[in-house]
């Protein structure tokens, strides 16, 4: 993975955590995966960072930081 990126991964307790960078700086944790992805998309889009979201088996899959189903601005 690149030097600076955002990653959404599942924790053992079932929550979803958003990490930044290779040192896994934890930004926030969410109960729902959709909420974690929405937050991660906003952070990655604003910082022009690469976004990775873990699949069911824990493999990081590169995602687009922008999406037609997600608003560009959070209000």
Backbone bond lengths (Angstrom), bond angles and torsions (degrees), N, CA, C in turn:
res aa  C-N    CA-C-N  psi(-1)  N-CA   C-N-CA  omega(-1)  CA-C   N-CA-C  phi
1 X - - - 1.441 - - 1.523 109.44 -
2 X 1.319 114.70 155.61 1.459 119.12 -179.90 1.519 111.27 -68.25
3 X 1.313 114.76 170.59 1.465 121.72 -175.63 1.530 112.90 -63.37
4 X 1.329 118.50 -43.00 1.456 120.87 -178.05 1.521 109.39 -123.77
5 X 1.313 116.64 120.00 1.456 121.79 -174.88 1.523 109.07 -156.69
6 X 1.323 115.51 170.45 1.461 123.35 174.93 1.523 106.97 -116.81
7 X 1.345 116.45 138.50 1.464 120.14 179.44 1.523 109.87 -135.63
8 X 1.328 115.31 134.72 1.461 122.20 175.26 1.521 107.09 -105.56
9 X 1.325 116.15 124.08 1.460 120.56 -177.59 1.529 110.59 -138.26
10 X 1.323 116.00 153.66 1.466 121.19 -179.45 1.522 110.60 -90.22
11 X 1.325 115.68 136.46 1.462 121.34 178.08 1.527 109.94 -93.36
12 X 1.299 115.93 168.14 1.472 120.94 -179.30 1.523 112.73 -62.11
13 X 1.326 117.15 -30.61 1.468 119.87 -179.40 1.526 112.75 -80.57
14 X 1.337 117.58 0.80 1.458 122.18 177.44 1.513 114.53 95.43
15 X 1.319 117.92 -9.43 1.463 120.00 178.30 1.529 110.06 -79.07
16 X 1.323 115.50 165.74 1.468 122.34 -179.69 1.520 108.53 -112.79
17 X 1.320 116.35 130.55 1.456 122.17 -175.69 1.520 110.69 -116.25
18 X 1.326 115.41 141.07 1.462 122.18 176.51 1.525 107.44 -104.00
19 X 1.333 115.49 121.44 1.461 122.67 179.39 1.523 109.73 -114.07
20 X 1.333 115.50 154.23 1.466 120.48 175.37 1.517 109.69 -125.20
21 X 1.335 115.09 132.24 1.451 122.10 171.75 1.512 116.37 76.87
22 X 1.326 115.21 173.85 1.464 121.38 -175.98 1.527 113.59 -69.88
23 X 1.323 117.61 -16.54 1.464 120.57 179.85 1.522 111.85 -94.67
24 X 1.335 115.89 7.88 1.473 123.07 176.14 1.526 113.32 53.80
25 X 1.322 115.80 53.37 1.456 121.15 174.71 1.529 107.84 -70.54
26 X 1.328 117.33 114.85 1.461 121.07 -177.62 1.521 110.10 -74.81
27 X 1.341 115.87 125.06 1.457 120.21 178.80 1.526 110.82 -92.72
28 X 1.341 117.11 -57.31 1.465 122.00 179.64 1.521 110.04 -154.09
29 X 1.335 116.24 161.49 1.467 122.08 174.99 1.526 108.32 -124.20
30 X 1.324 116.32 145.48 1.458 122.71 -177.18 1.524 110.01 -133.29
31 X 1.336 116.48 151.21 1.461 120.15 175.16 1.520 111.23 -75.71
32 X 1.323 117.64 -32.11 1.463 121.85 -177.66 1.524 110.99 -107.58
33 X 1.319 115.54 136.95 1.461 121.28 179.80 1.526 110.80 -61.67
34 X 1.339 117.06 -40.02 1.464 120.90 -178.83 1.526 111.43 -60.08
35 X 1.313 117.39 -38.16 1.464 120.60 178.91 1.526 111.10 -68.79
36 X 1.318 116.34 -40.22 1.466 120.23 177.90 1.524 110.77 -63.89
37 X 1.331 116.78 -41.85 1.467 120.59 179.61 1.524 110.46 -66.31
38 X 1.329 117.61 -41.38 1.467 120.58 178.99 1.526 110.82 -60.09
39 X 1.320 116.80 -45.82 1.465 120.84 178.42 1.530 110.61 -63.94
40 X 1.325 116.52 -44.84 1.466 121.18 -179.17 1.524 111.34 -62.84
41 X 1.329 117.23 -39.10 1.471 120.57 177.26 1.524 110.68 -62.00
42 X 1.329 116.78 -43.68 1.467 120.32 -179.72 1.522 111.08 -63.08
43 X 1.327 116.78 -44.46 1.469 120.73 -179.81 1.523 110.76 -66.46
44 X 1.330 117.02 -44.34 1.467 119.63 -177.90 1.527 111.31 -68.66
45 X 1.337 117.08 -36.39 1.462 120.09 179.04 1.526 110.48 -67.56
46 X 1.325 117.30 -45.34 1.470 119.90 -177.27 1.523 112.19 -67.82
47 X 1.321 116.87 -32.58 1.458 120.38 -179.54 1.512 114.31 -98.45
48 X 1.358 115.98 4.10 1.470 121.81 -178.13 1.537 110.68 53.30
49 X 1.330 115.40 47.25 1.458 122.43 -179.08 1.523 110.48 -105.01
50 X 1.303 116.18 156.29 1.459 121.43 175.94 1.525 108.19 -77.33
51 X 1.328 116.17 140.31 1.461 121.86 -178.25 1.522 109.98 -112.00
52 X 1.336 116.20 130.40 1.463 123.03 174.43 1.522 108.24 -122.03
53 X 1.344 115.84 136.47 1.462 121.67 175.97 1.520 107.52 -125.51
54 X 1.330 116.45 129.12 1.465 120.44 179.69 1.526 110.80 -70.06
55 X 1.344 115.92 139.38 1.459 120.14 173.92 1.528 109.13 -85.81
56 X 1.331 117.18 -171.61 1.468 121.20 -176.22 1.521 113.25 -60.65
57 X 1.328 116.94 -30.11 1.467 119.96 -178.55 1.532 112.78 -91.98
58 X 1.330 117.72 1.46 1.460 121.14 177.21 1.517 115.12 91.24
59 X 1.331 117.26 8.60 1.460 121.65 178.48 1.530 108.96 -84.89
60 X 1.326 117.29 131.01 1.463 122.12 -179.63 1.526 109.85 -75.66
61 X 1.332 116.19 122.05 1.463 123.49 179.33 1.526 108.04 -112.02
62 X 1.335 115.95 129.21 1.467 119.87 179.82 1.526 109.76 -69.21
63 X 1.328 115.70 134.92 1.458 122.86 -178.92 1.522 109.71 -123.58
64 X 1.316 115.27 160.55 1.457 120.47 174.34 1.525 108.58 -77.49
65 X 1.321 116.76 138.40 1.468 119.29 178.81 1.521 111.85 -78.07
66 X 1.320 116.84 -13.42 1.462 120.51 175.49 1.521 108.32 -116.95
67 X 1.311 115.76 150.68 1.457 120.44 -177.21 1.514 109.08 -149.32
68 X 1.326 116.25 146.99 1.460 119.81 177.58 1.525 111.58 -71.14
69 X 1.315 117.60 -19.41 1.461 120.82 -178.49 1.520 112.12 -95.90
70 X 1.307 117.58 4.59 1.460 121.01 -177.00 1.526 109.80 -127.87
71 X 1.340 118.76 130.71 1.465 120.21 -179.62 1.525 111.97 -68.86
72 X 1.324 115.92 146.12 1.460 121.24 -179.89 1.528 111.63 -70.40
73 X 1.327 117.76 -30.98 1.462 121.87 -178.91 1.519 109.91 -117.36
74 X 1.314 116.22 134.85 1.457 120.64 174.68 1.517 108.52 -94.31
75 X 1.317 116.82 126.78 1.471 120.45 179.92 1.499 110.88 -115.63
